[in-house]
Amino acid sequence: MNKYLYFQSGAIDGTDATEECIMVAADRVSHYEMKTATDLRVYFDTTVGQETTTGDADVHVDHSFAALDVTSGKHKEALEAIAGAINAGGASKSPMVVVADVANSKFVSPFITSCTITVIDKS
């Protein structure tokens, strides 16, 4: 069964100003990066959004990503919870893994506290 990772950064407002919600197939995750002591990035491969030349130094290789706020130094525990949820089996398990749902205060790990989403779109 395919697993899908769900990220929501806040209430959906129906505007193009920010990305509030994204769901990505788990096999479309490029890599995870510990950006700072409290910032864990989940980068998606180039099939999620489109590659562009943004000139933004914060956008790693122009990939779309979700930035998760984590308790300082708890990256490993947060990653373990994500991996465990992706690998959870059984017929009753949902194919959707809620990694971060800020609007409803639901997180796959107690060490994840917030989320922002950056999707690189073709302009």
N, C-alpha and C positions, 0 to 999 in steps of 0.2 A: 504494500500500500504506500502510495506517495504521501509525504508529509508536507504541510504548508505552514510557513511561519507568518504569524500575524503581528503587526506592529501598529499601534495607534498612539499618536502624540497628543491628542486632545479631541475635544468635541468637533465633529465634522461640521464645517461652516459653509460648504458649497462654493468656496471661492478658489481661484487658482493661486492665491498668494502664498499658501503653504501646503505642504503635503501632510494631511492629518492621518492617513491610513494607507497601509500597503500590506499585501499578502504575497509572499514569494515562496515558490517551491524550495524545499530545503536543499535540493541538489543544485540550486542556482546561487547558493552562497559561495562566494569566491574565497573569503577568509575572514578571520576575526583578528582584530588588532587592539592591543591595549595602548590607547593613545596617551592617556594620563593615568594617574592613580585612581581617578573616579570616572573615566570615560572608556567604555568598551565599544568599539566599532564593529558592526556586522556589515561587511562589504559584499555586494552582489555582483555576479558576473555581468558581462556587457550585454546580455540579452534582457536585462532588467533596466528599462530606460534606454537611452541611446548615448553613445560616446560623443562628446563634444570637446572643443578646446575652450575651456572657461577661463583659464588663467588664474583660477582660484587655488591657492596653495593648499587649502584645507581639503580639497576634493582629491582624494588619492587616486591617481591614474584615471581620473574622470569617471569613476564608478559610483553608482548609486549606493547609498548606505543608510543604516539606522545607527544612530549614536545612543547608546544606553548609558544612563547615569547609574553607577554602581557604588556601593559602599566602598570606601577607600581600601584598596588592597584585596578586594574580594572578587577579582576577575575570574580566578580559577573556579571558585564556587558557582559563580553565575554561568560560566561555560559548561560546567558539569551538569547543572540543572537543564540547560538548553539541550545538551547532548542526550541526557536521560529522557527528556520529553520527546525528542525526535525518535529515539530508539524504543520507546514504549510500545509494546505489542498487545495483541489480543483483539478480538472482534469488537469489544465494547469501546475501544480507544478511538477517539476522534482523529481524523487525518489533519485537523487544524491544531497547531501549537500556538497558544497565545503567549508570545514572548513578553510583550508589553502592551497594556491597554490602560493608558493614563486616565482616560475619561471615566473608567469604571474601577480604577485602582486594582487591577489584576495583573500580576506579573508571574512569570514562570519560576522566579527565584525571589526570596525575600531580600536579596542583596541588590536587586534591580529596582530603582526608584522612579525613573522617568525615561523618556525617549524623545528624540527628535529624528525626523526623516528628511533625507536629501535625495531627491530623484533627479538625475541628470537627464533632461529631455532634449531631444533634437530641436534646435531653434530655427 
